[in-house]
Amino acid sequence: MHVLEPRELERRRKRRDHEQTNKKRHRLWPVLLLILIGTYVAVISVVPLAPLQVETMAVTIPPRPSVSIPWPNYGQSAVGAVGFGQLAQNGGSKPLPIASVAKVITALAVLKEHPIGPDQSPPIITITAEDVSRYNEYLAQGQSVVPVETGEQLTEYQALQALLLPSANNMADILVRWAFDTTDNYLNFANPFARTLGMTDTHIADASGFSPQTVSTATDLTKLAETAMNQPAIATIVGQAQADLPVAGTVYNVNRLVGHQGIVGIKTGNTDQAGGCYLFSARRAIDAEHTVTLVGAIVGAPDLSRAIDDSIPIIDAAYSAFEVTTPVQTSQIVGHIKQTGGMQTPLVAGHGLTTLTWRGQQPIMDMPKVNPLGSSVKQGDEIGQLNVTIGDQSFKLPLSAADTIPEHSYAWRLRHAAGYL
């Protein structure tokens, strides 16, 4: 019988222990693998898919041709349209005297302080002895006036008619006294008020415009004209050919074009320092569906008659440049929606933009704005917005997916770790 030494016995024991340990490890690996696979499947089943990605692109429109306007060869001129803003201007931006065109600012300021409501009793203005004295003074100086008597009562509306139709300088002072107490109070109100209208190159030194220190530009006055035509009382009065006042009787609009060639206002002006000034407005139909109110200004003309006559070619040329266009087509592509490792579809305008435009105003497109997306999208889903600006007009167009992108399948989620690998 062979007897093993203790050292050999220990070696064999260690080998048996090692073999048993290896067997246990081999049996454990499949279990661990199953646990890992199960954990992966469970996690991938609930982890959100990677969100869709959107690539947008700038939307451009070919440059539009310029508009030729027959500008006068003197002073400054500008033209705009209600709702469209400034269209074109000529003659620089140096502030010039504006004569009685300043009365439109006076009228707006008075109505700002004392609005004329449809359901309220008309405010009454009582003529004072001081008002009569000023009338006599202005009459002797050859200024434009309407007769008044002490104790005479005018409604605010009648006073505005006297201000804007025969262009009475004394009525400008009467309205300012009534609404603001003093001329200084009026000037402290009117100059900041003009700046709120965007009239940054305008300075008001008096209520009537008789002072050559009351100055503005044709561009500023075009902004004034648009504001005036958006004020119902003023827009109504400046379109009247005449009016009846308690003492003055029938007074007539100095603007001889009112009622002709679509002219509906606004105000004339004429002094030695200012020359002829004309703030004008016209309303004409472009087609069966569109009517445009045009506004504009001419300052620094040799005389008033020249300023009035030269407005018509400007108006005609400006109207000829209005047209219906389609800057953005329905389903126009503005980008792409992409799925990680899968489909993609165009990002398109949900509907097109067809609108009346002025040929000289270039449409401006902002970069498309898209909302955060999930892992799928349906055809036609509104997911963003395209902003289009044309002059003073602003349009917001919905953006949508051209086709449906469904979520990835369960099998794809397992193969690609829900899109994160």
WOURRA-V270399 format. One record per backbone hydrogen bond with DSSP energy under -0.5 kcal/mol. NH is the residue of the N-H (numbers start at 1). CO is the residue of the C=O. If there is no record, write none. Layout:
[[NH;CO] [NH;CO]]
//
This chain:
[[3;1] [4;2] [9;5] [10;6] [11;7] [12;8] [13;9] [14;10] [15;11] [16;12] [17;13] [18;14] [19;15] [20;16] [21;17] [22;18] [23;19] [24;20] [25;21] [26;22] [27;23] [28;24] [29;25] [30;26] [31;27] [32;28] [33;29] [34;30] [35;31] [36;32] [37;33] [38;34] [39;35] [40;36] [41;37] [42;38] [43;39] [44;40] [45;41] [46;42] [46;43] [47;43] [50;418] [52;374] [53;338] [55;336] [56;54] [57;334] [60;58] [69;67] [71;69] [76;299] [77;90] [78;297] [79;88] [80;295] [81;85] [82;293] [84;81] [85;81] [87;79] [88;79] [90;77] [96;216] [98;214] [101;98] [102;99] [103;100] [104;101] [105;102] [106;102] [107;103] [108;104] [109;105] [110;106] [111;107] [112;108] [113;109] [114;110] [117;115] [120;117] [125;154] [127;125] [127;152] [132;128] [133;129] [134;130] [135;131] [136;132] [137;133] [138;134] [139;135] [140;136] [141;137] [142;138] [142;139] [143;138] [151;127] [152;149] [154;125] [156;123] [159;155] [160;156] [161;157] [162;158] [163;159] [164;160] [165;161] [166;161] [168;162] [169;144] [169;167] [170;144] [172;168] [173;169] [174;170] [175;171] [176;172] [177;173] [178;174] [179;175] [180;176] [181;177] [182;180] [186;182] [187;183] [188;184] [189;185] [189;186] [190;186] [191;187] [193;189] [194;190] [195;191] [196;192] [197;193] [197;194] [198;195] [199;194] [200;198] [202;199] [203;215] [205;203] [214;211] [215;203] [215;213] [216;96] [221;217] [222;218] [223;219] [224;220] [225;221] [226;222] [227;223] [228;224] [229;225] [230;226] [230;227] [231;228] [232;230] [235;231] [236;232] [237;233] [238;234] [239;235] [239;236] [240;237] [243;251] [245;249] [249;245] [251;243] [253;241] [254;165] [256;254] [258;255] [259;263] [260;257] [263;260] [264;281] [265;281] [267;279] [269;277] [271;275] [275;271] [276;301] [277;269] [278;298] [279;267] [280;278] [280;296] [281;265] [282;294] [283;262] [284;292] [286;290] [287;290] [292;284] [294;282] [294;292] [295;80] [296;280] [297;78] [298;278] [299;76] [300;274] [301;276] [307;303] [308;304] [309;305] [310;306] [311;307] [311;308] [312;308] [312;309] [313;309] [314;310] [315;311] [316;312] [317;313] [318;314] [319;315] [320;316] [321;317] [321;318] [322;319] [323;357] [325;323] [325;355] [328;353] [331;349] [332;329] [334;347] [335;347] [336;55] [337;345] [338;53] [338;336] [339;343] [342;339] [345;337] [347;335] [348;346] [348;400] [349;332] [350;398] [351;398] [353;328] [354;352] [355;325] [357;323] [359;321] [359;357] [361;358] [362;360] [364;389] [366;387] [369;385] [371;383] [377;405] [380;401] [381;378] [383;381] [383;399] [384;399] [385;369] [386;397] [388;395] [389;364] [390;393] [392;84] [393;390] [395;388] [397;386] [397;395] [399;384] [400;348] [401;381] [402;346] [405;377] [406;404] [413;409] [414;410] [415;411] [416;412] [417;413] [417;414] [418;413] [419;416] [420;417] [421;416]]
//
